[in-house]
C-alpha cells in the first residue's frame, strides 16, 4: 500500500491543490489523461460533476484527482439533499492504476484499493461524507493503465430502498413496505407492474426471472414483450437471497429501481393485496397517482 511519505503528500495535496488545475466541462462524466501533467506527478486536479449518474475514465493516471459530486436539485428537496443521498460507485472490471479514497476535511479513508476494482462490485457512502480522492499508484510504466468507474446518486429514503444491499451497512432487511410506501412505489419506481416469478434467485444478489402480465412503467427497456412466444413482458430482477420468493406462485406487484443498468426489487406485495389497498386509497382520495388496474 502507501508509504508514510506518500500519505503525507496526499494529505497536503488535498488542502493545497494546483491553481492551474483543469476542470471538467461535462456535467455528468469526465474523461482525462495523466499525460497532461506527466512532469508534475504530484499535481491534484479538481473535477466537478453535477448529475444523478455518470462515469469517470482516467487514462494513464499520474498524481491525483478530487471528484466533487453534487446533486442537480435544490438543497431543500428533502431526501434529495446531501443528508438523504448516497453515492454509489461501481468500478469497471478492467479498472486499475489508482486507489480510491473518501476525503473529508483532509482526512482520507480507503474505499477501493487497486486490486479490489477487478471484482466490479458496487459500494455506497453518504454524499455528506465527502469527495472522492483518486490517487494514482506509482508506476514505472503507466501504459495501458485506466481507472474507470460509474457513479450514481441514490436516495436512501425511497420506497423499497432498504432492499438494495449496497445501501445497507449490515444484512438486508426483508421487512415489507408500508401501505404508503407501496402506493408511492407504483408512482415513482423505475419499473412497476404485476407478474410472477419464474425462477428463484440464487447467490447473494442473483437475478430472478419474472413475467409481467401488466406493465405500468419501465425505465431502460428492462422487460421485453413476449410476442409470439408468449404473453406478457419478460425480464430479470435482482432479489436479495435473504428475501426468497416462491417461483410460479401468486401474482405479485413488482416495483423497484435500476442501478448500473440492472433491475432491483423494491416493494412487492401480492397483487390481490395491493388491489385492495389501491381501491381503499382511491375511495379516500389519497392515491398519489392513478394507474389502470384492469
N, C-alpha and C positions, 0 to 999 in steps of 0.2 A: 504494500500500500504506500502511503505517502510518508516521507521522512519529515523530521521536525522542521527542517529548513523550508521544505515545500509548504507545509501547513502555515508557517509564519508569513510567507509572501502572499498566500491565498487570502488570509485574514486582512492583511494590509491592502491588498488589491480590491477587496470588497469595499473598503472605506474610501479609497482614493483611486478612481478609475481614470483612464486616459481621456483627456479633454477632447481629443480629436476622434473619439470613438465613432464608428459607423453605425447608423441606426437603420432598422428595417423600415421599408416603406409599405410593406404589405401588412394589413391589419390582422390577418389570420395566420399566415405562415411565414416562415423565414428560411432562407437558404443562403449560406455563406461559405467562405473558404478561409482556412487559416493561412493560406499562402499570402493573403493580403497584408499580413503583418508577421511574416516568417522571421524577419530580422528583429522583431520585438516579441519574443516568445512569452513574455510575462504581461503583455497587454491584456486588458479586460474590456470586452465590448458589451455595450448595453443593447438589449433587444426588447422592444415593447410590442406585445400582441394584445389585441382588443376584440377577440371573437369568442364565441362559446366553444369553438373547436377549431383545430388546425394542426399544423405539423411543423417540425423543425428538422433541417438537414444541414449538418456542418461537415463539410468536406475537409480533409487534411487538417484536423484540429490541432491548433497550437494556442498556447495561452489559455484564456477562459472567456466565457460569455455569461452574462447575467440575464436571464429570461424573466421579464416582468409581465405577468398575466393580469389583465383587467377585464371585468365583465362589461359588455356593451349595453348595460342597463343603468337606470338611475339608482343611487345608493339607497333610496327609500323604498325599493321594490321588495321589501320583506325578505323571503328566502333567497332572492337573487343578490342580496348584499353579501359582502365578504364573509360574514359570520355564518351564513347559511349555504355557502358554496364550497364544494370540494373540487380540487384539481386532480384529475386522473391522467396519468401518462402511461403510454404503452410503447416500449422500445421496439423497433423492428428487429427481427432475428439476426440481421447482418450488422447491427449497430455495434461499433467498437471505437476505441481510441480515446474515450473520456470516462471520467467518473461524474455522476450526477448527485449534487448535494441540494439540501434545502437551506437557504441562507436567510437569517433574520437578525438584524442589528449586529452584523459582523460575526455571528456565530454560525457554524456550519454543521449540518447533520447529514451523514451519508444516506442517500436513498437507493442509489443503484451503482454498484461497482461495475467496472468494465465487463468483468466475466459474467455478471448476472444478466446482462442485457440479451444474451442469445436465447434465453427462455421465452422472451416476448410476453412476459406476464405484466398485466396492468397493476398499478398501485395508485392510491389516492391519499391526499392530505388536504387539510383545510386551506383555503385561499388566504385566510388571515395569518397563516403561519409564516409566510414569507415568499421569496422568489426562488427560482431555480438557478443554481450556480453550477455550470457545466465546465469542468476543468479537464483540459487535455492531459492525457498520460504522456510523460516524456518519452519520445521515441527517437531513435537514430534515423529511422526511415518512416516517414509519415504517409508514404504512398499506399493507396487502397484502404485508407482508414476513413470511415464515415460514421459519424454519430447521427442517428436518426430516430425520432420518436413522434408519435401522435399525442395530442392532448385534448382534453375535454373539460369544460366547467360543468359540474353536475350538482343539482340541488340535493342536499341530504335530507330534505324535509317533504318531498313529494310523495304522492300515493304509491305504495309498493317499494319505496327506496330502500327499505330495510331488507329486501331480498337480493339486492345487488351486493355480492360478497366483498368487493373491493372497498366499499364504503364502511365496512364494519371492522372495528378493532378486534373483535372476537368472532365466535361462530355465528352464522346467520340465524336469525330468529324466524321461525315459521309461523309466527302469530298472525292470524287472519287480519285483514284490513277492516277498519270500522265502516259502518254504513256510509258515513260522509266521504271517506276515502274511496270507497267503491264507486260512488256516484261521480266523484271528481275524476277518478281514473278513466272512466268511459269517455269523458270530455277532453282530457288533457294528455293522455298517454300517447306514446309514439305509435302504438297499434292497439286496436280494440276490436273484438269480435267474439263469436261463440263457436265452440267446436269441441272436439275430443282429442285426447292424447293417444296416438297410435303406438308409441313405444316409450317406455320409461327411461329416464336419463340414468346414465352410469358414470362413475367417476365424480370428482369434486364438483365440476361445473360443466357437465356434458349436455349437449342439446338433445331435446326430446322432439320426436316427430309429431306434428299436430295437423289436423284437418279442420278447417273452419267452414261451417255452413253459412255463417253471416260474417261480413267484414265491414265494420263501421268506419274504420280508418286504418291506414298504414303509412309508414314512412320508409322510404328507400326500397320499395318493392320487395319487402321481406317474404311475402306469400304470393305464390303463383297459382293462377286458376288451373284447375284440373283438366278442363277442356273435355275432349272425347274420352279420356281415360278415367273420368270420374267427375263427380260434382263437388264443388267447393274449392277452397284455397288451401294449398299445401305449403308447409314450411317447417322450420325448426326453431325451437325456443329453448334457451338455456334455463335449466331448473336446478337449484342447489340440491345436492344429494341428501341433505338433511330434511328436505321437504319433498318426499316422494309423492308421485301421483299415479293412480291406477290407470293403465292403458286400456283403451277400448271400453271404458265405463260410461259414467254420466257425462252429459254435456256441461261444459264449463264456460263461464265468461272468461275470456283470455285478454288481459291487458298487460302492458309492460313498456319497457324503454329500449332504445337502441344505443348501444355503446360500442364504439370502434367497429361498426358495421354488423354487429351481432345483436339478436333479439334476446332480451332477458325478461323472464316472467315477473309480473308485479301482482296486483290484486287479482285474484282468480277464484271467486266463489262459484258454486254450482249455478248454472244458468237459471234454473227454476227459482232459486232463492233470490237471485238478482232481479228477476222479473217482478216478484212480489215487492221487493224493496223499491224498484223503479216506479211501479204503479202507485204505491203509497206516497212517494215523493211527488209524483205527478199530480195527484189529487190535492196534495197540500201546497202545491206551487213552489216547492223547494228544490226542484231539479236544476242543477247548474247549466244543463243543456238538454236538447231534445234529440232523441235518436229513433229510428224506425225499428221497432222490435218485432214486426210482423214476419 
